[in-house]
Amino acid sequence: MRSSLRRSLSLNNELVLVTIEATSLVQEILDRLQALPPAMIHIGHSVMAAAAVQALNDPSERESIEMQWKTDGLFGDLTAAADGFGQVRASMTNAQVMSDHLETSLGRGTFSCRKVKNHIVSSGIIESTGKVNTDIEDYFRQSEQRRCALGLSVKLAFDPKLSKERPFFVEMARAYLIHFLPEEDGVSVARMQALDTHLQQLGPLSQWVIDDDPELATATMAKFITGTQKVRELHETNIELKCRCTKERVLGALNLLTTGERKHLFEADKNTIEVKCEFCGKDYTLSKEDLDSFLADAT
């Protein structure tokens, strides 16, 4: 089943909404990274958030987003990126670590967001709370002076028929991002309070009764948020894992090693090495001849 991302505008032109149904996408990413709970939840939250933040812009603007958490928790660094409309990737240093609680925080540290549009780079960094949604809301408010509300939900289920090491799967992964469009005097507190009250009445995102079909799910989520049966749809697209890794990029990374370090990779009886992409989990088998040829071309 595909995953879906929808960008809508409320009929009163007060809100831009991004709604996401990404159960199959999050499952694919977690399978590739071999993630365990609760790392699975943090990764799922971050990759949906990256897609949502990127989708606040018109697809023709081709803005890329990279968000990174550097924290002191169990999981190490967490990175999520959206290089195009509906195209995402993610990585985590310690995705296989176990914890006693699904609610285990990322830890304290920093959150940064880097954006590239029309070859212009902008970035901001704030103190991290250890929670994906809170950090991104704080970033928008502190660094971009934008008022946003972000809802993220990854629901896991247990199936003993799955592998002994990873008997979990993603039962549901959904997200929404609400951007309050400013009036002449900015965004009024009354508008934000009214929507906050409405969202509290709707309850947790994981409990919303929504059709399983991804495209219908994103449309229904937008209707729930606005409290009306009609919104103006701006864009709808599939959302997919899209990694920038190639064999040439991997060889380029190996080129950064010293001569001694490269020789150590290829022992006397070893002519190939296995390299795994940290974002998509793709395996590359590289030979000493591949590396020698690449180095020769580079010089």
C-alpha positions as CSV (number, residue, x, y, z in Angstrom):
1,M,0.0,0.0,0.0
2,R,1.3,3.4,-0.9
3,S,1.7,6.4,1.5
4,S,0.1,9.7,0.8
5,L,0.8,13.4,1.6
6,R,-1.8,16.1,1.1
7,R,-1.4,19.9,1.2
8,S,-4.6,21.9,1.7
9,L,-5.8,25.4,2.5
10,S,-8.8,26.1,4.8
11,L,-11.7,27.8,3.0
12,N,-11.2,30.9,5.2
13,N,-7.6,31.1,4.2
14,E,-6.4,31.0,7.8
15,L,-4.5,27.6,7.7
16,V,-2.2,25.7,5.5
17,L,-2.6,22.0,6.3
18,V,-0.3,19.1,5.5
19,T,-1.7,15.7,6.3
20,I,0.2,12.4,6.0
21,E,-0.7,8.7,6.0
22,A,2.7,6.9,5.9
23,T,2.2,3.5,7.5
24,S,3.9,1.6,4.7
25,L,6.7,4.1,4.2
26,V,7.6,4.1,7.9
27,Q,7.6,0.3,7.9
28,E,9.9,0.2,4.9
29,I,12.4,2.7,6.5
30,L,12.4,0.8,9.8
31,D,12.9,-2.5,8.1
32,R,15.9,-1.1,6.2
33,L,17.4,0.4,9.3
34,Q,16.6,-2.7,11.4
35,A,15.2,-0.4,14.1
36,L,13.7,-1.5,17.4
37,P,11.2,0.2,19.7
38,P,11.2,3.0,20.8
39,A,13.8,4.1,18.1
40,M,11.1,3.1,15.6
41,I,8.8,5.7,16.9
42,H,11.4,8.5,16.9
43,I,12.5,7.7,13.4
44,G,8.9,7.5,12.2
45,H,8.0,10.9,13.8
46,S,11.1,12.6,12.3
47,V,10.7,11.3,8.8
48,M,7.0,12.4,8.6
49,A,7.9,15.7,10.2
50,A,10.6,16.3,7.5
51,A,8.1,15.6,4.7
52,A,5.5,17.9,6.3
53,V,7.9,20.8,6.8
54,Q,9.1,20.5,3.3
55,A,5.5,20.4,2.0
56,L,4.6,23.8,3.5
57,N,6.2,25.2,0.3
58,D,4.9,24.9,-3.2
59,P,6.5,21.8,-4.9
60,S,7.8,24.0,-7.7
61,E,10.1,25.8,-5.3
62,R,12.2,22.6,-4.9
63,E,13.3,23.3,-1.3
64,S,15.2,20.6,0.5
65,I,15.1,20.1,4.3
66,E,17.5,18.4,6.7
67,M,16.7,18.1,10.4
68,Q,19.1,16.7,12.9
69,W,19.0,15.9,16.6
70,K,22.3,15.7,18.5
71,T,21.4,14.5,22.0
72,D,22.8,12.6,24.9
73,G,20.1,9.9,25.0
74,L,20.3,6.2,24.1
75,F,19.8,6.6,20.4
76,G,22.6,8.9,19.4
77,D,22.1,11.3,16.5
78,L,18.8,11.3,14.5
79,T,18.6,12.8,11.0
80,A,15.6,13.2,8.7
81,A,15.5,14.8,5.4
82,A,13.2,15.7,2.5
83,D,15.0,16.3,-0.8
84,G,11.8,16.8,-2.8
85,F,8.1,16.9,-2.5
86,G,7.2,13.6,-0.9
87,Q,10.7,12.2,-1.0
88,V,12.3,11.4,2.4
89,R,15.1,9.6,4.1
90,A,16.2,9.1,7.7
91,S,19.0,7.6,9.8
92,M,19.8,7.0,13.5
93,T,23.1,6.2,15.2
94,N,21.7,3.5,17.5
95,A,18.5,2.3,15.9
96,Q,18.9,-1.2,17.4
97,V,19.1,-0.1,21.0
98,M,16.4,-1.4,23.4
99,S,14.6,0.5,26.1
100,D,12.2,-0.4,28.9
101,H,9.7,2.3,27.8
102,L,8.3,3.3,24.4
103,E,8.2,6.9,25.7
104,T,12.0,7.1,26.2
105,S,13.1,10.6,25.1
106,L,15.8,11.3,22.6
107,G,17.6,13.1,25.4
108,R,18.9,16.6,25.8
109,G,21.0,18.4,23.3
110,T,20.4,20.4,20.1
111,F,18.0,20.4,17.2
112,S,19.0,22.0,13.9
113,C,17.1,22.6,10.6
114,R,18.9,23.3,7.4
115,K,17.0,24.5,4.3
116,V,18.3,24.9,0.7
117,K,16.2,26.7,-1.9
118,N,17.4,28.2,-5.1
119,H,21.0,27.6,-3.9
120,I,20.4,29.7,-0.9
121,V,21.1,28.0,2.4
122,S,19.4,29.0,5.7
123,S,19.7,27.2,9.0
124,G,18.7,27.5,12.7
125,I,19.5,25.7,15.9
126,I,17.7,25.5,19.2
127,E,17.9,23.5,22.4
128,S,16.2,20.1,22.0
129,T,13.5,18.9,24.4
130,G,14.0,15.3,23.2
131,K,10.6,15.3,21.5
132,V,10.3,15.6,17.7
133,N,7.0,17.6,17.6
134,T,7.9,20.0,20.4
135,D,11.3,20.8,18.9
136,I,9.9,21.6,15.5
137,E,7.2,23.8,16.9
138,D,9.8,25.6,19.0
139,Y,12.1,26.0,16.0
140,F,9.4,27.6,13.9
141,R,8.5,30.0,16.7
142,Q,12.0,30.9,17.7
143,S,13.9,30.8,14.3
144,E,11.2,31.6,11.7
145,Q,8.6,33.5,13.7
146,R,5.9,31.2,12.3
147,R,3.1,29.6,14.3
148,C,2.6,25.9,13.7
149,A,1.1,22.9,15.3
150,L,2.5,19.4,14.6
151,G,0.8,16.1,15.4
152,L,2.7,12.9,15.0
153,S,1.6,9.3,15.7
154,V,3.4,6.0,15.1
155,K,1.5,3.0,16.6
156,L,3.3,-0.3,16.9
157,A,1.9,-3.8,17.2
158,F,3.4,-7.1,18.2
159,D,3.3,-10.3,16.1
160,P,5.1,-13.4,17.5
161,K,5.1,-14.8,13.9
162,L,7.6,-12.2,12.9
163,S,11.3,-12.6,13.5
164,K,12.5,-13.2,17.1
165,E,14.8,-10.2,17.0
166,R,12.1,-7.8,15.6
167,P,8.6,-9.1,16.4
168,F,7.1,-5.6,15.9
169,F,5.5,-3.9,13.0
170,V,4.0,-0.4,12.3
171,E,0.2,-0.6,12.6
172,M,-0.3,3.1,11.9
173,A,1.8,6.1,11.1
174,R,0.1,9.5,10.5
175,A,0.9,13.1,10.9
176,Y,-0.4,16.6,10.4
177,L,1.3,20.1,10.3
178,I,-0.8,23.2,10.7
179,H,0.6,26.6,9.7
180,F,-1.3,29.6,10.9
181,L,-1.3,32.2,8.1
182,P,-0.7,35.6,9.6
183,E,-3.0,38.6,9.2
184,E,-1.9,42.2,9.2
185,D,-1.0,42.1,12.9
186,G,0.3,38.5,12.8
187,V,-1.5,35.5,14.3
188,S,-4.0,36.2,17.1
189,V,-3.9,34.3,20.3
190,A,-7.6,33.7,20.0
191,R,-7.2,31.8,16.7
192,M,-4.5,29.6,18.1
193,Q,-6.5,28.9,21.3
194,A,-9.6,28.1,19.3
195,L,-7.8,25.5,17.2
196,D,-6.0,24.1,20.3
197,T,-9.4,23.5,22.0
198,H,-10.7,21.9,18.8
199,L,-7.7,19.5,18.6
200,Q,-8.1,18.6,22.2
201,Q,-11.7,17.7,21.6
202,L,-10.6,15.5,18.7
203,G,-8.3,13.6,21.0
204,P,-5.0,11.8,20.2
205,L,-4.3,11.4,16.5
206,S,-3.9,7.6,17.0
207,Q,-7.5,7.4,18.0
208,W,-9.0,9.3,15.1
209,V,-11.4,7.0,13.1
210,I,-10.1,7.3,9.6
211,D,-10.4,5.2,6.4
212,D,-7.4,2.9,5.9
213,D,-7.0,4.1,2.3
214,P,-4.0,6.6,2.4
215,E,-5.5,9.1,0.0
216,L,-8.9,9.1,1.8
217,A,-7.1,9.2,5.2
218,T,-5.3,12.5,4.4
219,A,-8.4,14.1,3.1
220,T,-10.4,13.1,6.2
221,M,-7.7,14.3,8.5
222,A,-7.8,17.8,6.9
223,K,-11.6,17.9,7.3
224,F,-11.3,16.9,11.0
225,I,-8.8,19.7,11.6
226,T,-10.8,22.4,9.9
227,G,-14.1,21.3,11.3
228,T,-15.7,21.5,7.9
229,Q,-16.5,19.1,5.1
230,K,-14.6,21.2,2.5
231,V,-11.0,22.4,2.2
232,R,-9.2,23.6,-0.9
233,E,-6.8,20.9,-2.0
234,L,-3.5,22.3,-3.2
235,H,-1.4,19.2,-3.9
236,E,-1.5,15.5,-3.2
237,T,1.3,13.1,-3.9
238,N,2.8,9.7,-3.0
239,I,5.4,9.9,-0.2
240,E,8.4,7.6,-0.7
241,L,11.8,6.7,0.5
242,K,14.3,8.4,-1.8
243,C,18.0,8.2,-0.9
244,R,20.8,10.0,-2.7
245,C,23.3,7.2,-2.2
246,T,25.1,5.7,-5.2
247,K,28.2,3.6,-5.7
248,E,30.1,6.6,-6.7
249,R,29.1,8.5,-3.5
250,V,30.2,5.5,-1.4
251,L,33.6,5.4,-3.2
252,G,33.9,9.1,-2.7
253,A,33.4,8.7,1.1
254,L,36.1,6.0,1.1
255,N,38.4,8.4,-0.7
256,L,38.3,10.6,2.4
257,L,40.2,7.9,4.4
258,T,44.0,7.9,4.6
259,T,46.0,5.5,2.5
260,G,46.7,3.4,5.5
261,E,43.0,3.2,6.5
262,R,42.1,2.2,3.0
263,K,44.7,-0.6,2.9
264,H,43.4,-1.8,6.3
265,L,39.9,-2.3,4.7
266,F,41.3,-4.7,2.2
267,E,43.3,-7.4,4.0
268,A,45.6,-9.8,2.2
269,D,42.9,-12.4,1.5
270,K,40.0,-9.9,1.1
271,N,39.3,-8.3,-2.2
272,T,35.8,-6.9,-1.5
273,I,34.1,-5.1,1.3
274,E,30.4,-4.5,2.2
275,V,29.2,-1.0,2.9
276,K,25.7,-0.2,4.0
277,C,24.0,3.2,3.4
278,E,23.0,4.6,6.8
279,F,19.9,6.2,5.4
280,C,18.3,3.5,3.2
281,G,20.1,0.4,4.3
282,K,21.2,-0.5,0.8
283,D,24.3,-2.8,0.7
284,Y,27.2,-2.0,-1.7
285,T,29.8,-4.6,-2.5
286,L,33.0,-2.8,-3.4
287,S,36.2,-4.3,-4.7
288,K,39.8,-3.0,-4.4
289,E,39.8,-2.5,-8.2
290,D,36.6,-0.3,-7.8
291,L,38.4,1.9,-5.3
292,D,41.7,2.1,-7.3
293,S,39.8,3.0,-10.5
294,F,37.8,5.7,-8.7
295,L,41.0,7.2,-7.2
296,A,42.7,7.2,-10.5
297,D,39.7,9.0,-12.2
298,A,39.6,11.5,-9.3
299,T,43.2,12.5,-9.9
